[in-house]
């Protein structure tokens, strides 16, 4: 396995976990959101993160991988600044 794939996956996972937690917090802060809705949104976000990580490790082209990592890191940065 190429080392750049492992590095990209680690970066994606680190930013993705923060993004999952931020998504859950935003859902909780919504008016009328129940604990079940928060858990469902967290599970969906985590599933998307796992699928992206597996695709990063296995099949995606280098350009696509780094674009995905950049978008996730950018989204985390924007959400952190907005909260």
Backbone torsions as a table, in degrees:
resi	resn	phi	psi	omega
1	UNK	NA	136.1	-179.0
2	UNK	-70.4	145.3	-177.3
3	UNK	-68.4	-31.0	-179.9
4	UNK	-65.2	-30.9	177.5
5	UNK	-67.2	-40.4	179.1
6	UNK	-66.6	-44.0	179.2
7	UNK	-61.9	-45.6	179.5
8	UNK	-63.1	-38.6	179.8
9	UNK	-67.8	-39.4	177.9
10	UNK	-64.5	-44.0	177.3
11	UNK	-62.5	-42.6	178.8
12	UNK	-63.0	-42.9	-179.4
13	UNK	-66.2	-42.4	-179.2
14	UNK	-63.3	-47.8	178.9
15	UNK	-70.6	-34.5	-177.8
16	UNK	-67.3	-38.4	178.2
17	UNK	-63.2	-42.6	177.0
18	UNK	-62.8	-40.7	179.6
19	UNK	-64.7	-38.5	176.9
20	UNK	-62.8	-45.3	-180.0
21	UNK	-65.4	-39.8	177.4
22	UNK	-65.6	-38.4	177.5
23	UNK	-63.0	-42.2	178.6
24	UNK	-65.8	-39.3	179.1
25	UNK	-66.5	-41.3	178.2
26	UNK	-64.1	-38.2	177.9
27	UNK	-65.5	-42.4	180.0
28	UNK	-63.8	-37.6	-178.3
29	UNK	-73.1	-18.1	177.0
30	UNK	-62.0	145.4	-178.4
31	UNK	-68.5	125.4	176.2
32	UNK	83.3	8.2	179.9
33	UNK	-76.2	131.4	179.1
34	UNK	-92.9	170.1	177.6
35	UNK	-62.0	-32.7	178.1
36	UNK	-66.0	-39.9	178.0
37	UNK	-65.0	-39.3	178.1
38	UNK	-63.4	-44.3	-179.9
39	UNK	-65.0	-40.4	178.9
40	UNK	-64.7	-45.6	178.3
41	UNK	-62.7	-39.1	177.1
42	UNK	-64.7	-41.1	179.2
43	UNK	-66.0	-40.2	178.2
44	UNK	-64.5	-46.5	-179.5
45	UNK	-63.2	-40.3	179.5
46	UNK	-66.9	-38.8	178.0
47	UNK	-63.6	-43.3	176.9
48	UNK	-61.5	-41.0	178.8
49	UNK	-62.6	-44.3	179.8
50	UNK	-64.3	-42.6	178.6
51	UNK	-62.3	-44.4	177.8
52	UNK	-62.7	-38.9	179.5
53	UNK	-65.6	-42.2	178.7
54	UNK	-65.2	-43.3	177.8
55	UNK	-64.3	-36.2	177.4
56	UNK	-63.6	-41.6	-179.5
57	UNK	-71.9	-24.9	-170.2
58	UNK	-114.3	-55.0	-163.6
59	UNK	-121.6	-27.2	-173.0
60	UNK	-66.5	147.6	178.0
61	UNK	-70.4	153.7	-177.7
62	UNK	-55.3	-42.5	-179.4
63	UNK	-62.6	-44.1	-180.0
64	UNK	-64.7	-41.4	-179.6
65	UNK	-59.8	-49.7	-176.8
66	UNK	-69.9	-30.3	174.4
67	UNK	-66.2	-44.1	178.8
68	UNK	-62.1	-45.3	179.0
69	UNK	-61.2	-43.9	179.2
70	UNK	-62.7	-41.7	179.3
71	UNK	-65.2	-41.8	179.8
72	UNK	-65.7	-44.0	178.6
73	UNK	-63.9	-41.0	178.2
74	UNK	-64.0	-42.0	178.8
75	UNK	-62.7	-41.1	177.6
76	UNK	-63.2	-44.2	179.1
77	UNK	-60.7	-44.6	179.8
78	UNK	-65.8	-43.2	-179.6
79	UNK	-67.3	-34.6	177.9
80	UNK	-67.6	-39.9	179.3
81	UNK	-71.3	-31.4	-177.6
82	UNK	-78.4	-20.9	-176.2
83	UNK	-91.5	NA	NA
